[in-house]
């Protein structure tokens, strides 16, 4: 799997967790002390985030870092 595809899948996972928590990008940005445009970039697969930001996001989404990194890496036809 190429890097771009992996980032897209991770971004989709972050977005699904955010929506499951009924949190806007703006609210997630405030909770995680990250910029809203950075959150948007993650969800669009444009950002390769650091370990420290994984920790911030997972805490803000009420999941463990392991859960944030556990997502379906299967190729999806709709992307």
N, CA, C and O atoms as a GROMACS GRO file, in nm:
protein
  316
    1UNK      N    1   0.085  -0.117   0.000
    1UNK     CA    2   0.000   0.000   0.000
    1UNK      C    3   0.089   0.124   0.000
    1UNK      O    4   0.188   0.130   0.072
    2UNK      N    5   0.053   0.221  -0.081
    2UNK     CA    6   0.138   0.340  -0.088
    2UNK      C    7   0.105   0.437   0.027
    2UNK      O    8   0.002   0.425   0.093
    3UNK      N    9   0.195   0.532   0.048
    3UNK     CA   10   0.182   0.626   0.159
    3UNK      C   11   0.053   0.709   0.148
    3UNK      O   12  -0.016   0.730   0.248
    4UNK      N   13   0.022   0.754   0.029
    4UNK     CA   14  -0.097   0.838   0.009
    4UNK      C   15  -0.223   0.763   0.050
    4UNK      O   16  -0.310   0.819   0.119
    5UNK      N   17  -0.234   0.639   0.009
    5UNK     CA   18  -0.351   0.558   0.044
    5UNK      C   19  -0.360   0.537   0.194
    5UNK      O   20  -0.469   0.546   0.252
    6UNK      N   21  -0.249   0.511   0.258
    6UNK     CA   22  -0.247   0.491   0.403
    6UNK      C   23  -0.293   0.617   0.476
    6UNK      O   24  -0.370   0.608   0.572
    7UNK      N   25  -0.246   0.733   0.433
    7UNK     CA   26  -0.287   0.858   0.496
    7UNK      C   27  -0.436   0.885   0.474
    7UNK      O   28  -0.503   0.936   0.564
    8UNK      N   29  -0.487   0.851   0.356
    8UNK     CA   30  -0.631   0.866   0.330
    8UNK      C   31  -0.714   0.778   0.421
    8UNK      O   32  -0.816   0.821   0.474
    9UNK      N   33  -0.671   0.654   0.438
    9UNK     CA   34  -0.745   0.560   0.525
    9UNK      C   35  -0.740   0.604   0.671
    9UNK      O   36  -0.840   0.597   0.742
   10UNK      N   37  -0.623   0.650   0.715
   10UNK     CA   38  -0.611   0.700   0.852
   10UNK      C   39  -0.700   0.822   0.871
   10UNK      O   40  -0.770   0.833   0.972
   11UNK      N   41  -0.698   0.913   0.775
   11UNK     CA   42  -0.782   1.033   0.782
   11UNK      C   43  -0.929   1.000   0.790
   11UNK      O   44  -1.004   1.062   0.865
   12UNK      N   45  -0.972   0.902   0.712
   12UNK     CA   46  -1.112   0.860   0.714
   12UNK      C   47  -1.148   0.802   0.851
   12UNK      O   48  -1.259   0.822   0.900
   13UNK      N   49  -1.054   0.731   0.911
   13UNK     CA   50  -1.076   0.674   1.044
   13UNK      C   51  -1.089   0.784   1.149
   13UNK      O   52  -1.179   0.780   1.233
   14UNK      N   53  -1.001   0.882   1.143
   14UNK     CA   54  -1.009   0.995   1.236
   14UNK      C   55  -1.144   1.066   1.221
   14UNK      O   56  -1.209   1.099   1.320
   15UNK      N   57  -1.184   1.088   1.097
   15UNK     CA   58  -1.312   1.155   1.073
   15UNK      C   59  -1.428   1.073   1.129
   15UNK      O   60  -1.520   1.129   1.189
   16UNK      N   61  -1.424   0.942   1.109
   16UNK     CA   62  -1.535   0.859   1.160
   16UNK      C   63  -1.540   0.863   1.313
   16UNK      O   64  -1.649   0.866   1.370
   17UNK      N   65  -1.425   0.863   1.378
   17UNK     CA   66  -1.423   0.874   1.525
   17UNK      C   67  -1.474   1.011   1.570
   17UNK      O   68  -1.547   1.021   1.668
   18UNK      N   69  -1.437   1.114   1.497
   18UNK     CA   70  -1.484   1.249   1.530
   18UNK      C   71  -1.636   1.258   1.518
   18UNK      O   72  -1.703   1.311   1.606
   19UNK      N   73  -1.689   1.205   1.408
   19UNK     CA   74  -1.833   1.209   1.388
   19UNK      C   75  -1.907   1.122   1.489
   19UNK      O   76  -2.015   1.158   1.535
   20UNK      N   77  -1.847   1.008   1.524
   20UNK     CA   78  -1.907   0.921   1.625
   20UNK      C   79  -1.918   0.993   1.759
   20UNK      O   80  -2.012   0.970   1.836
   21UNK      N   81  -1.822   1.079   1.787
   21UNK     CA   82  -1.822   1.158   1.911
   21UNK      C   83  -1.904   1.286   1.896
   21UNK      O   84  -1.912   1.365   1.990
   22UNK      N   85  -1.963   1.307   1.779
   22UNK     CA   86  -2.045   1.425   1.751
   22UNK      C   87  -1.969   1.554   1.780
   22UNK      O   88  -2.017   1.643   1.849
   23UNK      N   89  -1.847   1.560   1.724
   23UNK     CA   90  -1.758   1.674   1.747
   23UNK      C   91  -1.724   1.735   1.610
   23UNK      O   92  -1.693   1.662   1.516
   24UNK      N   93  -1.728   1.865   1.601
   24UNK     CA   94  -1.688   1.933   1.478
   24UNK      C   95  -1.535   1.938   1.470
   24UNK      O   96  -1.465   1.912   1.568
   25UNK      N   97  -1.486   1.970   1.352
   25UNK     CA   98  -1.340   1.986   1.338
   25UNK      C   99  -1.292   2.098   1.430
   25UNK      O  100  -1.186   2.086   1.492
   26UNK      N  101  -1.368   2.203   1.438
   26UNK     CA  102  -1.331   2.316   1.524
   26UNK      C  103  -1.322   2.274   1.670
   26UNK      O  104  -1.225   2.308   1.739
   27UNK      N  105  -1.420   2.200   1.717
   27UNK     CA  106  -1.421   2.154   1.857
   27UNK      C  107  -1.305   2.058   1.883
   27UNK      O  108  -1.239   2.066   1.987
   28UNK      N  109  -1.279   1.966   1.788
   28UNK     CA  110  -1.167   1.874   1.803
   28UNK      C  111  -1.035   1.950   1.807
   28UNK      O  112  -0.945   1.916   1.884
   29UNK      N  113  -1.025   2.052   1.726
   29UNK     CA  114  -0.904   2.135   1.727
   29UNK      C  115  -0.883   2.200   1.863
   29UNK      O  116  -0.772   2.201   1.916
   30UNK      N  117  -0.991   2.253   1.920
   30UNK     CA  118  -0.981   2.316   2.052
   30UNK      C  119  -0.944   2.214   2.160
   30UNK      O  120  -0.857   2.240   2.244
   31UNK      N  121  -1.009   2.098   2.155
   31UNK     CA  122  -0.982   1.994   2.256
   31UNK      C  123  -0.839   1.942   2.248
   31UNK      O  124  -0.776   1.914   2.351
   32UNK      N  125  -0.788   1.929   2.127
   32UNK     CA  126  -0.655   1.870   2.108
   32UNK      C  127  -0.543   1.975   2.101
   32UNK      O  128  -0.426   1.941   2.089
   33UNK      N  129  -0.582   2.102   2.107
   33UNK     CA  130  -0.486   2.213   2.097
   33UNK      C  131  -0.409   2.210   1.965
   33UNK      O  132  -0.289   2.237   1.959
   34UNK      N  133  -0.483   2.174   1.858
   34UNK     CA  134  -0.429   2.174   1.723
   34UNK      C  135  -0.513   2.271   1.640
   34UNK      O  136  -0.624   2.306   1.679
   35UNK      N  137  -0.461   2.313   1.527
   35UNK     CA  138  -0.534   2.403   1.440
   35UNK      C  139  -0.642   2.329   1.362
   35UNK      O  140  -0.623   2.213   1.325
   36UNK      N  141  -0.756   2.394   1.336
   36UNK     CA  142  -0.863   2.330   1.261
   36UNK      C  143  -0.818   2.289   1.121
   36UNK      O  144  -0.859   2.185   1.071
   37UNK      N  145  -0.734   2.370   1.058
   37UNK     CA  146  -0.686   2.335   0.924
   37UNK      C  147  -0.595   2.212   0.929
   37UNK      O  148  -0.587   2.137   0.832
   38UNK      N  149  -0.528   2.192   1.042
   38UNK     CA  150  -0.446   2.073   1.060
   38UNK      C  151  -0.535   1.949   1.070
   38UNK      O  152  -0.505   1.845   1.011
   39UNK      N  153  -0.645   1.960   1.146
   39UNK     CA  154  -0.742   1.850   1.157
   39UNK      C  155  -0.798   1.817   1.019
   39UNK      O  156  -0.807   1.700   0.981
   40UNK      N  157  -0.834   1.920   0.945
   40UNK     CA  158  -0.885   1.901   0.810
   40UNK      C  159  -0.783   1.830   0.722
   40UNK      O  160  -0.819   1.739   0.646
   41UNK      N  161  -0.659   1.869   0.732
   41UNK     CA  162  -0.552   1.806   0.654
   41UNK      C  163  -0.534   1.659   0.688
   41UNK      O  164  -0.509   1.577   0.600
   42UNK      N  165  -0.548   1.626   0.814
   42UNK     CA  166  -0.540   1.485   0.857
   42UNK      C  167  -0.653   1.406   0.792
   42UNK      O  168  -0.631   1.301   0.732
   43UNK      N  169  -0.775   1.459   0.806
   43UNK     CA  170  -0.892   1.388   0.754
   43UNK      C  171  -0.889   1.374   0.602
   43UNK      O  172  -0.946   1.279   0.549
   44UNK      N  173  -0.825   1.467   0.532
   44UNK     CA  174  -0.815   1.459   0.386
   44UNK      C  175  -0.693   1.378   0.340
   44UNK      O  176  -0.670   1.363   0.220
   45UNK      N  177  -0.616   1.326   0.436
   45UNK     CA  178  -0.499   1.246   0.401
   45UNK      C  179  -0.381   1.328   0.353
   45UNK      O  180  -0.296   1.277   0.280
   46UNK      N  181  -0.376   1.454   0.392
   46UNK     CA  182  -0.268   1.544   0.350
   46UNK      C  183  -0.160   1.562   0.455
   46UNK      O  184  -0.057   1.623   0.429
   47UNK      N  185  -0.184   1.510   0.574
   47UNK     CA  186  -0.089   1.526   0.685
   47UNK      C  187  -0.042   1.391   0.737
   47UNK      O  188  -0.123   1.299   0.756
   48UNK      N  189   0.086   1.379   0.760
   48UNK     CA  190   0.146   1.263   0.825
   48UNK      C  191   0.181   1.308   0.966
   48UNK      O  192   0.283   1.373   0.988
   49UNK      N  193   0.096   1.275   1.063
   49UNK     CA  194   0.106   1.337   1.194
   49UNK      C  195   0.209   1.269   1.284
   49UNK      O  196   0.245   1.152   1.265
   50UNK      N  197   0.255   1.345   1.382
   50UNK     CA  198   0.357   1.296   1.476
   50UNK      C  199   0.294   1.217   1.590
   50UNK      O  200   0.173   1.220   1.612
   51UNK      N  201   0.378   1.149   1.662
   51UNK     CA  202   0.335   1.072   1.779
   51UNK      C  203   0.268   1.163   1.882
   51UNK      O  204   0.165   1.126   1.939
   52UNK      N  205   0.324   1.280   1.905
   52UNK     CA  206   0.265   1.370   2.003
   52UNK      C  207   0.124   1.412   1.964
   52UNK      O  208   0.037   1.425   2.050
   53UNK      N  209   0.102   1.434   1.836
   53UNK     CA  210  -0.032   1.472   1.790
   53UNK      C  211  -0.128   1.354   1.790
   53UNK      O  212  -0.248   1.372   1.807
   54UNK      N  213  -0.076   1.234   1.772
   54UNK     CA  214  -0.159   1.114   1.785
   54UNK      C  215  -0.210   1.104   1.929
   54UNK      O  216  -0.327   1.073   1.952
   55UNK      N  217  -0.123   1.131   2.025
   55UNK     CA  218  -0.161   1.128   2.167
   55UNK      C  219  -0.268   1.234   2.194
   55UNK      O  220  -0.368   1.206   2.261
   56UNK      N  221  -0.248   1.355   2.144
   56UNK     CA  222  -0.346   1.463   2.165
   56UNK      C  223  -0.481   1.427   2.104
   56UNK      O  224  -0.585   1.444   2.168
   57UNK      N  225  -0.479   1.378   1.981
   57UNK     CA  226  -0.605   1.343   1.914
   57UNK      C  227  -0.677   1.230   1.984
   57UNK      O  228  -0.798   1.235   2.005
   58UNK      N  229  -0.603   1.126   2.021
   58UNK     CA  230  -0.667   1.012   2.086
   58UNK      C  231  -0.732   1.054   2.218
   58UNK      O  232  -0.844   1.012   2.248
   59UNK      N  233  -0.665   1.136   2.295
   59UNK     CA  234  -0.723   1.183   2.421
   59UNK      C  235  -0.848   1.266   2.395
   59UNK      O  236  -0.947   1.254   2.468
   60UNK      N  237  -0.846   1.349   2.293
   60UNK     CA  238  -0.960   1.434   2.260
   60UNK      C  239  -1.078   1.355   2.205
   60UNK      O  240  -1.192   1.397   2.218
   61UNK      N  241  -1.050   1.240   2.144
   61UNK     CA  242  -1.155   1.155   2.089
   61UNK      C  243  -1.196   1.043   2.185
   61UNK      O  244  -1.279   0.958   2.152
   62UNK      N  245  -1.138   1.044   2.305
   62UNK     CA  246  -1.169   0.945   2.409
   62UNK      C  247  -1.140   0.802   2.364
   62UNK      O  248  -1.217   0.710   2.392
   63UNK      N  249  -1.028   0.785   2.295
   63UNK     CA  250  -0.982   0.652   2.256
   63UNK      C  251  -0.834   0.642   2.292
   63UNK      O  252  -0.767   0.742   2.314
   64UNK      N  253  -0.785   0.520   2.298
   64UNK     CA  254  -0.642   0.502   2.323
   64UNK      C  255  -0.566   0.531   2.193
   64UNK      O  256  -0.624   0.524   2.085
   65UNK      N  257  -0.438   0.563   2.204
   65UNK     CA  258  -0.359   0.580   2.082
   65UNK      C  259  -0.363   0.454   1.994
   65UNK      O  260  -0.366   0.465   1.871
   66UNK      N  261  -0.364   0.338   2.056
   66UNK     CA  262  -0.372   0.213   1.978
   66UNK      C  263  -0.501   0.206   1.899
   66UNK      O  264  -0.502   0.161   1.784
   67UNK      N  265  -0.612   0.250   1.960
   67UNK     CA  266  -0.739   0.248   1.889
   67UNK      C  267  -0.739   0.349   1.773
   67UNK      O  268  -0.800   0.324   1.669
   68UNK      N  269  -0.672   0.460   1.792
   68UNK     CA  270  -0.663   0.559   1.685
   68UNK      C  271  -0.586   0.502   1.566
   68UNK      O  272  -0.614   0.534   1.451
   69UNK      N  273  -0.489   0.417   1.596
   69UNK     CA  274  -0.407   0.358   1.491
   69UNK      C  275  -0.460   0.225   1.440
   69UNK      O  276  -0.397   0.161   1.355
   70UNK      N  277  -0.574   0.181   1.491
   70UNK     CA  278  -0.633   0.056   1.446
   70UNK      C  279  -0.747   0.087   1.351
   70UNK      O  280  -0.857   0.125   1.393
   71UNK      N  281  -0.720   0.069   1.224
   71UNK     CA  282  -0.820   0.097   1.122
   71UNK      C  283  -0.802   0.000   1.007
   71UNK      O  284  -0.697  -0.062   0.991
   72UNK      N  285  -0.906  -0.013   0.927
   72UNK     CA  286  -0.906  -0.106   0.814
   72UNK      C  287  -0.811  -0.056   0.706
   72UNK      O  288  -0.831   0.051   0.649
   73UNK      N  289  -0.707  -0.133   0.679
   73UNK     CA  290  -0.609  -0.094   0.578
   73UNK      C  291  -0.637  -0.161   0.443
   73UNK      O  292  -0.552  -0.159   0.354
   74UNK      N  293  -0.755  -0.219   0.429
   74UNK     CA  294  -0.792  -0.281   0.302
   74UNK      C  295  -0.817  -0.174   0.197
   74UNK      O  296  -0.865  -0.065   0.229
   75UNK      N  297  -0.783  -0.205   0.075
   75UNK     CA  298  -0.812  -0.114  -0.035
   75UNK      C  299  -0.961  -0.094  -0.044
   75UNK      O  300  -1.038  -0.190  -0.036
   76UNK      N  301  -1.003   0.030  -0.059
   76UNK     CA  302  -1.145   0.061  -0.074
   76UNK      C  303  -1.168   0.120  -0.212
   76UNK      O  304  -1.093   0.207  -0.255
   77UNK      N  305  -1.271   0.073  -0.279
   77UNK     CA  306  -1.299   0.115  -0.416
   77UNK      C  307  -1.357   0.255  -0.424
   77UNK      O  308  -1.352   0.317  -0.531
   78UNK      N  309  -1.411   0.307  -0.314
   78UNK     CA  310  -1.477   0.437  -0.320
   78UNK      C  311  -1.380   0.552  -0.303
   78UNK      O  312  -1.424   0.667  -0.294
   79UNK      N  313  -1.253   0.528  -0.299
   79UNK     CA  314  -1.154   0.634  -0.283
   79UNK      C  315  -1.074   0.652  -0.410
   79UNK      O  316  -0.985   0.737  -0.415
   0.00000   0.00000   0.00000
